[in-house]
Amino acid sequence: MDAIECLKTRRSVRSYTNQPVPREVIEDIVDAGRLAASAINIQPWQFIVVTDSRMRQKLADITDHGKFIADAPVCIVVFCEDCKYYLEDGSAATQNILNAAKAHGLGSCWIAGDKKPYADQIRDLLGLPENYKLISLITIGHAASIPNPEKKTLSSVMHWERFSG
């Protein structure tokens, strides 16, 4: 898939089939996250891949808007070591993962992590040290349906030289 087409057609998928995702595909998707840009190349991330249905159910139960984690065959949880730009770095890795999933023909959805009241509980459940911050939980799988929400027009969000709105 062409990179621009991938970026323009990726959508947040919250409904998945029960078809498994091959391990090699998961590894390739996480590898795309690993290769994300990071401030001064610190690469503060750790990626926890959760495929066990019981563990995905626990994650779903803890979150407020991620109940569908239980139904996705894969959940990749992104953590970053607490450093100056942990949120930017982890967000770049998360976006790479979303795009890599789309490039593999899979659906995905970003569930918020940073600043959520459940962040420490998820960190503890997955066994990370206290100096790691939860960035995101990402569901991945074969989409049962793909939403097509309306997007703002380019002219409503792009300005030349100065804000003109």
N, C-alpha and C positions, 0 to 999 in steps of 0.2 A: 504494500500500500504506500502510495506517495505520502511524504511527511505532511504536506500542507492539507491534503485530504483528511489525513488522520486527525490533525488538530481541529479542523473545521467540522468534523462529523462525530467526534467523541461526545457521548452523553452519559449522564449518571444513571446507571441501571440498578434497580432495587429488586428485580424479580429474575430469578435464575432457574434453569433446568437442573436436574440432578446429574447431568453428564459430568464426569470428572475431568479435571484439567491435568494433562501429563506433567510429570515432575520436571522434565526438560524445559517445558514452556514456562513453568513457574520460575525456574532458575534463570531463564533468559529475561523474564520480566523484572526480577529482582536485580539482575545484573545491570539493567538499564537504570534502575534507581541508584545503584552503587556508583554509576558513572556520572551522576548529576554534578552540576557546578556547586562548589562550596567556597565560602569565604576563606581566603588564604590557604585553600586546599586542605583544610583540617579534616574533612570527611568524617564528621562526628556521628554518623548513623549506625544503627543496628536494625536489622529487619527480622522480625519473627513471623514465620509462615505457619499459620494455623489451619490444618486440614481436618483435625479430629472433630467430629460432630459435637461431642460433649463440651469440648473447650470452646468451640464457636458459639454454642448455646450460652455458656457462662459469659462470654464477651457480650453477646446480644442482651443478656439480662442486665448487665451492668450499665450499658449505654442508655441514653435517653432517646436518641433518634436512629439507632442502629439495630433495631430488632430483626431486620432482614439478614444480619450477619449469620444467623443460625441456618438460613436457607441457601447461602452461597457455598459452593464447594471449597473456596479458599478465602482466607482473610490474611492479608499481610499487614502487620502492625509495625509502624515506623516510629523508632525512638531516636533521639539525638542526645549525645552527651551535652550537659549544660555548659554552653560556651556563649560568647557574645552573639553570634548569629545562628544559634541552633534552629530557630523557627524558620528563617529564610532557607537555610541549608536543607532542613527536613522537608520543607514545602517543595523545593526544587526536586528532591528525590521522589516525593509523592507524585508530582506531576509527571515525571518521567515514567513512573510505574503505570499510571493511568493511560498514558499514550502508548506504552509498550503493550499493554493489555489490548487496546484497540487494534494495534498493528497485528496482533495475533488473532484477531477476529473475536475477541472476548469483550464482555461487558465488565464495567467496574464502577465503583462509587467510593468517594472520599467521605469518611465519617470523621467529624472533628475530634481532636484529642487535646491539643494544648489549651490550657485554661478551663477545661471541663472539670466538674467536681469529681468525676470518676477516674481521672488520669492516674492518680497514685494507686488506686485499687487495681487498675489494669496492669500497671508497672509491676506491682507486687505479685499479681496472679501469674504473670509471665516470667517472673524471676530476675528482673533487671535491678541493678544497684540503684540507690537513691539519687545518684548524680545523672540519671537519664530522664529526659522529658518525653512524654508521649506527644507525638506530632499528629499521627493519623492512624486510622484503621481503614483498610482498603479492601472491599469485597471484590472478588474476581470470579467469573464463571461465564458459562454460555447463557446469553440473555434469553429470558422467556419472552420479554417484550422490551422494546427500546422507546423511551419517551422522546418526544420532539418538541420541547418547550420553545416558545417564541424568544428570540434573542433581540437585544437592542440593535438598532442599525449602527453601522460604522459612523455615519455622519452625526449621530447623537452622542458619541463618546470620544471622537477624535478631533483634536484642535491643532492648528498650525501656529507655531511660535508662542501663542498665549491662549489661555482659557478664553473662550468666546461665548460662554453660555450664560 
